[in-house]
Amino acid sequence: MNTLTEPETLAELISDCASIPADLREQRPSTPTPPAPRPWTVDETCHSQVEGLGEYV
């Protein structure tokens, strides 16, 4: 691994990455799990916005 120059080939990059100590590679912050999406429902307000649109189009 040469820290003074950028890798010029994919093989050099892979070699450089493989030489990173394991304890540095394992320090990933835990990502929070996003909440499950709420189910979509049509209420009266939503329905009234498109009511009669079929005749318009």
C-alpha positions as CSV (number, residue, x, y, z in Angstrom):
1,M,0.0,0.0,0.0
2,N,1.3,3.4,-1.0
3,T,-0.3,6.2,1.0
4,L,1.5,8.9,-1.1
5,T,-0.2,8.2,-4.4
6,E,-3.7,7.3,-5.5
7,P,-4.2,3.8,-6.9
8,E,-4.0,3.7,-10.6
9,T,-5.7,0.3,-11.2
10,L,-8.7,-1.5,-9.7
11,A,-6.2,-4.2,-8.4
12,E,-4.2,-1.5,-6.5
13,L,-7.4,-0.1,-5.0
14,I,-8.6,-3.6,-3.9
15,S,-5.1,-4.3,-2.4
16,D,-5.1,-1.0,-0.6
17,C,-8.6,-1.6,0.9
18,A,-7.6,-5.2,1.9
19,S,-4.8,-3.8,4.0
20,I,-7.0,-1.6,6.1
21,P,-7.0,-3.1,9.6
22,A,-10.2,-5.0,10.6
23,D,-10.8,-2.9,13.7
24,L,-11.1,0.2,11.4
25,R,-13.4,-1.5,9.0
26,E,-15.8,-2.7,11.7
27,Q,-16.5,0.8,13.1
28,R,-19.7,1.6,11.3
29,P,-22.4,3.6,13.0
30,S,-25.6,1.7,13.4
31,T,-28.2,3.0,11.1
32,P,-31.7,3.4,12.5
33,T,-34.5,1.3,11.0
34,P,-37.0,3.6,9.3
35,P,-40.6,3.2,10.5
36,A,-42.9,1.1,8.5
37,P,-45.0,3.1,6.1
38,R,-48.6,3.8,7.1
39,P,-51.2,2.1,4.9
40,W,-52.8,4.5,2.4
41,T,-56.5,5.1,2.6
42,V,-58.9,7.2,0.7
43,D,-61.0,9.5,2.9
44,E,-63.9,11.7,1.9
45,T,-61.6,14.8,1.3
46,C,-59.4,12.8,-1.1
47,H,-62.3,11.3,-2.8
48,S,-64.0,14.7,-3.3
49,Q,-60.9,16.1,-5.0
50,V,-61.2,13.6,-7.9
51,E,-65.0,13.1,-7.9
52,G,-66.2,14.0,-11.4
53,L,-62.7,14.0,-12.9
54,G,-63.7,11.1,-15.3
55,E,-66.2,13.4,-17.0
56,Y,-63.7,16.2,-17.2
57,V,-61.0,14.2,-18.9
